[in-house]
Amino acid sequence: MPFDYRKLEGLVKEKCRTRAIFAYKMGLSERSISLKMNGKTQWKQTEICTACEILGISNEDIPKYFFDPKVQSVEHIKTA
């Protein structure tokens, strides 16, 4: 199941300004962060814990940032 990381991306920009700074603080490469944010690789539990410390995410809010299901848009079909 794909997850939507737009809220996480917004918080990264708010708290760290760039993915590069966030990656540095996480001890990961920018490429690794990019792959995770784009759903190409999964977040490890330890990485989620580290990200929460850096970004000030409470335990209760973890699902909102890391496990929000991506909803696919459905195009409306017009009938004549």
GUBA-441269 format. One record per atom (N, C-alpha, C, O): residue in three letters; atom name; x, y, z. Coordinates in steps of 0.02 Angstrom, whole numbers. Atoms other than C-alpha are relative to their C-alpha. Layout:
! residues N
r=ALA a=CA u=X v=Y w=Z;
...
This chain:
! residues 80
r=MET a=N u=42 v=-59 w=0;
r=MET a=CA u=0 v=0 w=0;
r=MET a=C u=45 v=62 w=0;
r=MET a=O u=88 v=69 w=43;
r=PRO a=N u=-39 v=-62 w=1;
r=PRO a=CA u=73 v=169 w=-49;
r=PRO a=C u=-24 v=50 w=53;
r=PRO a=O u=-83 v=54 w=69;
r=PHE a=N u=16 v=-50 w=-50;
r=PHE a=CA u=80 v=307 w=80;
r=PHE a=C u=12 v=70 w=-27;
r=PHE a=O u=55 v=81 w=-71;
r=ASP a=N u=-4 v=-70 w=21;
r=ASP a=CA u=58 v=495 w=59;
r=ASP a=C u=45 v=37 w=51;
r=ASP a=O u=27 v=43 w=109;
r=TYR a=N u=-48 v=-33 w=-44;
r=TYR a=CA u=207 v=591 w=130;
r=TYR a=C u=-2 v=77 w=-7;
r=TYR a=O u=46 v=111 w=11;
r=ARG a=N u=3 v=-73 w=9;
r=ARG a=CA u=148 v=768 w=86;
r=ARG a=C u=3 v=38 w=66;
r=ARG a=O u=35 v=90 w=71;
r=LYS a=N u=-2 v=-33 w=-66;
r=LYS a=CA u=119 v=814 w=269;
r=LYS a=C u=71 v=-3 w=29;
r=LYS a=O u=95 v=46 w=58;
r=LEU a=N u=-69 v=7 w=-23;
r=LEU a=CA u=292 v=748 w=313;
r=LEU a=C u=45 v=48 w=-37;
r=LEU a=O u=88 v=81 w=-7;
r=GLU a=N u=-40 v=-46 w=41;
r=GLU a=CA u=368 v=846 w=169;
r=GLU a=C u=-9 v=72 w=23;
r=GLU a=O u=40 v=109 w=26;
r=GLY a=N u=14 v=-68 w=-24;
r=GLY a=CA u=284 v=1005 w=231;
r=GLY a=C u=35 v=14 w=67;
r=GLY a=O u=62 v=68 w=77;
r=LEU a=N u=-33 v=-8 w=-65;
r=LEU a=CA u=351 v=978 w=407;
r=LEU a=C u=76 v=4 w=-7;
r=LEU a=O u=109 v=41 w=29;
r=VAL a=N u=-72 v=-3 w=13;
r=VAL a=CA u=526 v=946 w=340;
r=VAL a=C u=19 v=70 w=-23;
r=VAL a=O u=69 v=98 w=0;
r=LYS a=N u=-14 v=-68 w=25;
r=LYS a=CA u=519 v=1112 w=247;
r=LYS a=C u=-7 v=52 w=56;
r=LYS a=O u=32 v=99 w=60;
r=GLU a=N u=11 v=-47 w=-55;
r=GLU a=CA u=451 v=1201 w=401;
r=GLU a=C u=57 v=-2 w=52;
r=GLU a=O u=80 v=50 w=75;
r=LYS a=N u=-49 v=8 w=-53;
r=LYS a=CA u=578 v=1130 w=524;
r=LYS a=C u=73 v=1 w=-23;
r=LYS a=O u=117 v=25 w=12;
r=CYS a=N u=-69 v=7 w=24;
r=CYS a=CA u=733 v=1098 w=416;
r=CYS a=C u=14 v=41 w=-63;
r=CYS a=O u=72 v=46 w=-84;
r=ARG a=N u=-4 v=-40 w=62;
r=ARG a=CA u=702 v=1207 w=262;
r=ARG a=C u=10 v=-42 w=-63;
r=ARG a=O u=-23 v=-29 w=-113;
r=THR a=N u=-13 v=39 w=60;
r=THR a=CA u=769 v=1077 w=139;
r=THR a=C u=6 v=-75 w=18;
r=THR a=O u=20 v=-93 w=75;
r=ARG a=N u=-12 v=72 w=-9;
r=ARG a=CA u=778 v=889 w=115;
r=ARG a=C u=73 v=-14 w=15;
r=ARG a=O u=89 v=-60 w=52;
r=ALA a=N u=-72 v=9 w=-11;
r=ALA a=CA u=967 v=907 w=113;
r=ALA a=C u=17 v=8 w=74;
r=ALA a=O u=55 v=-33 w=101;
r=ILE a=N u=-13 v=-11 w=-71;
r=ILE a=CA u=971 v=977 w=289;
r=ILE a=C u=-31 v=-56 w=41;
r=ILE a=O u=0 v=-82 w=88;
r=PHE a=N u=34 v=56 w=-35;
r=PHE a=CA u=845 v=846 w=347;
r=PHE a=C u=41 v=-64 w=-7;
r=PHE a=O u=51 v=-101 w=41;
r=ALA a=N u=-40 v=61 w=13;
r=ALA a=CA u=949 v=707 w=267;
r=ALA a=C u=63 v=1 w=43;
r=ALA a=O u=81 v=-50 w=73;
r=TYR a=N u=-61 v=-6 w=-41;
r=TYR a=CA u=1106 v=771 w=355;
r=TYR a=C u=-15 v=-15 w=73;
r=TYR a=O u=21 v=-53 w=105;
r=LYS a=N u=19 v=11 w=-69;
r=LYS a=CA u=1018 v=774 w=523;
r=LYS a=C u=-20 v=-73 w=13;
r=LYS a=O u=-10 v=-99 w=67;
r=MET a=N u=21 v=70 w=-6;
r=MET a=CA u=950 v=599 w=490;
r=MET a=C u=60 v=-47 w=-6;
r=MET a=O u=56 v=-105 w=13;
r=GLY a=N u=-58 v=43 w=12;
r=GLY a=CA u=1124 v=534 w=445;
r=GLY a=C u=-9 v=-43 w=-62;
r=GLY a=O u=20 v=-97 w=-68;
r=LEU a=N u=14 v=35 w=62;
r=LEU a=CA u=1060 v=481 w=273;
r=LEU a=C u=18 v=45 w=-59;
r=LEU a=O u=28 v=105 w=-51;
r=SER a=N u=-13 v=-39 w=60;
r=SER a=CA u=1096 v=535 w=96;
r=SER a=C u=-66 v=32 w=-24;
r=SER a=O u=-120 v=10 w=-8;
r=GLU a=N u=59 v=-32 w=30;
r=GLU a=CA u=979 v=652 w=2;
r=GLU a=C u=-38 v=-50 w=-43;
r=GLU a=O u=-100 v=-50 w=-46;
r=ARG a=N u=30 v=52 w=43;
r=ARG a=CA u=948 v=507 w=-118;
r=ARG a=C u=-44 v=-46 w=42;
r=ARG a=O u=-100 v=-63 w=22;
r=SER a=N u=39 v=45 w=-44;
r=SER a=CA u=889 v=395 w=26;
r=SER a=C u=-65 v=34 w=22;
r=SER a=O u=-118 v=3 w=22;
r=ILE a=N u=60 v=-37 w=-21;
r=ILE a=CA u=769 v=529 w=88;
r=ILE a=C u=-48 v=6 w=-59;
r=ILE a=O u=-108 v=-3 w=-51;
r=SER a=N u=42 v=-6 w=60;
r=SER a=CA u=705 v=557 w=-89;
r=SER a=C u=-37 v=-65 w=-15;
r=SER a=O u=-97 v=-65 w=-29;
r=LEU a=N u=32 v=65 w=13;
r=LEU a=CA u=672 v=371 w=-113;
r=LEU a=C u=-55 v=-15 w=51;
r=LEU a=O u=-107 v=-42 w=33;
r=LYS a=N u=50 v=12 w=-52;
r=LYS a=CA u=579 v=362 w=52;
r=LYS a=C u=-61 v=46 w=-10;
r=LYS a=O u=-118 v=23 w=-5;
r=MET a=N u=55 v=-48 w=9;
r=MET a=CA u=474 v=519 w=18;
r=MET a=C u=-41 v=-16 w=-62;
r=MET a=O u=-101 v=0 w=-65;
r=ASN a=N u=35 v=18 w=61;
r=ASN a=CA u=429 v=453 w=-154;
r=ASN a=C u=-29 v=-71 w=2;
r=ASN a=O u=-55 v=-96 w=-48;
r=GLY a=N u=29 v=66 w=-8;
r=GLY a=CA u=377 v=284 w=-86;
r=GLY a=C u=37 v=-56 w=-35;
r=GLY a=O u=8 v=-110 w=-46;
r=LYS a=N u=-39 v=51 w=35;
r=LYS a=CA u=515 v=188 w=-175;
r=LYS a=C u=34 v=-48 w=49;
r=LYS a=O u=45 v=-106 w=33;
r=THR a=N u=-26 v=43 w=-54;
r=THR a=CA u=590 v=122 w=-12;
r=THR a=C u=-39 v=16 w=63;
r=THR a=O u=-68 v=70 w=70;
r=GLN a=N u=38 v=-9 w=-62;
r=GLN a=CA u=513 v=100 w=159;
r=GLN a=C u=42 v=32 w=54;
r=GLN a=O u=103 v=27 w=56;
r=TRP a=N u=-32 v=-28 w=-59;
r=TRP a=CA u=551 v=195 w=317;
r=TRP a=C u=12 v=-57 w=50;
r=TRP a=O u=-33 v=-97 w=62;
r=LYS a=N u=-14 v=47 w=-53;
r=LYS a=CA u=636 v=88 w=450;
r=LYS a=C u=-26 v=30 w=66;
r=LYS a=O u=-32 v=91 w=72;
r=GLN a=N u=25 v=-24 w=-63;
r=GLN a=CA u=569 v=100 w=627;
r=GLN a=C u=48 v=49 w=34;
r=GLN a=O u=27 v=100 w=61;
r=THR a=N u=-50 v=-44 w=-31;
r=THR a=CA u=731 v=177 w=689;
r=THR a=C u=2 v=68 w=-36;
r=THR a=O u=13 v=119 w=-4;
r=GLU a=N u=0 v=-63 w=38;
r=GLU a=CA u=724 v=308 w=550;
r=GLU a=C u=-62 v=42 w=18;
r=GLU a=O u=-57 v=103 w=24;
r=ILE a=N u=61 v=-36 w=-20;
r=ILE a=CA u=545 v=353 w=597;
r=ILE a=C u=11 v=32 w=68;
r=ILE a=O u=-8 v=90 w=79;
r=CYS a=N u=-14 v=-27 w=-67;
r=CYS a=CA u=600 v=376 w=779;
r=CYS a=C u=47 v=61 w=-5;
r=CYS a=O u=35 v=111 w=28;
r=THR a=N u=-47 v=-56 w=8;
r=THR a=CA u=746 v=487 w=726;
r=THR a=C u=-34 v=60 w=-32;
r=THR a=O u=-25 v=116 w=-10;
r=ALA a=N u=36 v=-55 w=33;
r=ALA a=CA u=636 v=590 w=609;
r=ALA a=C u=-47 v=34 w=49;
r=ALA a=O u=-54 v=95 w=48;
r=CYS a=N u=46 v=-29 w=-49;
r=CYS a=CA u=510 v=615 w=749;
r=CYS a=C u=37 v=45 w=49;
r=CYS a=O u=11 v=98 w=67;
r=GLU a=N u=-40 v=-42 w=-45;
r=GLU a=CA u=646 v=681 w=864;
r=GLU a=C u=20 v=65 w=-35;
r=GLU a=O u=15 v=119 w=-6;
r=ILE a=N u=-22 v=-58 w=37;
r=ILE a=CA u=711 v=800 w=730;
r=ILE a=C u=-57 v=48 w=-14;
r=ILE a=O u=-50 v=109 w=-8;
r=LEU a=N u=56 v=-41 w=22;
r=LEU a=CA u=540 v=862 w=676;
r=LEU a=C u=-50 v=15 w=55;
r=LEU a=O u=-97 v=54 w=44;
r=GLY a=N u=46 v=-13 w=-55;
r=GLY a=CA u=453 v=861 w=845;
r=GLY a=C u=-68 v=-33 w=-9;
r=GLY a=O u=-119 v=-4 w=11;
r=ILE a=N u=62 v=36 w=11;
r=ILE a=CA u=322 v=733 w=796;
r=ILE a=C u=-13 v=-43 w=62;
r=ILE a=O u=30 v=-81 w=83;
r=SER a=N u=18 v=41 w=-59;
r=SER a=CA u=231 v=655 w=945;
r=SER a=C u=-18 v=-71 w=-23;
r=SER a=O u=-34 v=-82 w=-81;
r=ASN a=N u=17 v=70 w=16;
r=ASN a=CA u=199 v=468 w=953;
r=ASN a=C u=-71 v=-6 w=-29;
r=ASN a=O u=-83 v=-46 w=-74;
r=GLU a=N u=69 v=3 w=23;
r=GLU a=CA u=13 v=500 w=927;
r=GLU a=C u=-7 v=23 w=-72;
r=GLU a=O u=-53 v=2 w=-107;
r=ASP a=N u=4 v=-28 w=68;
r=ASP a=CA u=48 v=593 w=764;
r=ASP a=C u=39 v=-40 w=-52;
r=ASP a=O u=37 v=-23 w=-111;
r=ILE a=N u=-40 v=40 w=48;
r=ILE a=CA u=162 v=461 w=685;
r=ILE a=C u=-43 v=-25 w=-58;
r=ILE a=O u=-22 v=-19 w=-116;
r=PRO a=N u=40 v=25 w=57;
r=PRO a=CA u=20 v=383 w=582;
r=PRO a=C u=-17 v=55 w=-51;
r=PRO a=O u=-20 v=42 w=-111;
r=LYS a=N u=18 v=-56 w=44;
r=LYS a=CA u=-27 v=554 w=512;
r=LYS a=C u=56 v=17 w=-49;
r=LYS a=O u=42 v=38 w=-106;
r=TYR a=N u=-57 v=-18 w=41;
r=TYR a=CA u=148 v=581 w=442;
r=TYR a=C u=30 v=-58 w=-39;
r=TYR a=O u=57 v=-49 w=-93;
r=PHE a=N u=-35 v=56 w=30;
r=PHE a=CA u=210 v=406 w=401;
r=PHE a=C u=-46 v=-55 w=-28;
r=PHE a=O u=-23 v=-97 w=-67;
r=PHE a=N u=44 v=55 w=21;
r=PHE a=CA u=57 v=295 w=372;
r=PHE a=C u=-67 v=24 w=-27;
r=PHE a=O u=-118 v=-9 w=-20;
r=ASP a=N u=61 v=-27 w=30;
r=ASP a=CA u=-70 v=405 w=283;
r=ASP a=C u=-7 v=-32 w=-70;
r=ASP a=O u=35 v=-19 w=-114;
r=PRO a=N u=7 v=34 w=65;
r=PRO a=CA u=-135 v=299 w=137;
r=PRO a=C u=-7 v=50 w=-57;
r=PRO a=O u=-42 v=100 w=-51;
r=LYS a=N u=5 v=-42 w=59;
r=LYS a=CA u=-114 v=377 w=-34;
r=LYS a=C u=-65 v=-18 w=-36;
r=LYS a=O u=-78 v=-76 w=-51;
r=VAL a=N u=63 v=11 w=33;
r=VAL a=CA u=-283 v=398 w=-115;
r=VAL a=C u=8 v=17 w=-74;
r=VAL a=O u=31 v=72 w=-92;
r=GLN a=N u=-4 v=-12 w=72;
r=GLN a=CA u=-289 v=380 w=-302;
r=GLN a=C u=-60 v=38 w=-23;
r=GLN a=O u=-116 v=24 w=-3;
r=SER a=N u=55 v=-38 w=26;
r=SER a=CA u=-393 v=506 w=-393;
r=SER a=C u=-34 v=-38 w=-56;
r=SER a=O u=-2 v=-72 w=-96;
r=VAL a=N u=39 v=34 w=52;
r=VAL a=CA u=-531 v=440 w=-503;
r=VAL a=C u=-28 v=54 w=-46;
r=VAL a=O u=-62 v=100 w=-24;
r=GLU a=N u=25 v=-49 w=48;
r=GLU a=CA u=-569 v=537 w=-660;
r=GLU a=C u=-74 v=-13 w=-12;
r=GLU a=O u=-96 v=-70 w=-21;
r=HIS a=N u=71 v=6 w=12;
r=HIS a=CA u=-751 v=571 w=-685;
r=HIS a=C u=-12 v=-8 w=-75;
r=HIS a=O u=15 v=29 w=-116;
r=ILE a=N u=16 v=13 w=70;
r=ILE a=CA u=-820 v=502 w=-846;
r=ILE a=C u=-66 v=35 w=-16;
r=ILE a=O u=-117 v=24 w=16;
r=LYS a=N u=59 v=-36 w=21;
r=LYS a=CA u=-942 v=616 w=-934;
r=LYS a=C u=-37 v=-43 w=-50;
r=LYS a=O u=-8 v=-71 w=-96;
r=THR a=N u=41 v=37 w=48;
r=THR a=CA u=-1085 v=532 w=-1022;
r=THR a=C u=-42 v=50 w=-40;
r=THR a=O u=-61 v=103 w=-16;
r=ALA a=N u=38 v=-45 w=45;
r=ALA a=CA u=-1177 v=608 w=-1167;
r=ALA a=C u=-74 v=-5 w=12;
r=ALA a=O u=-113 v=29 w=-21;
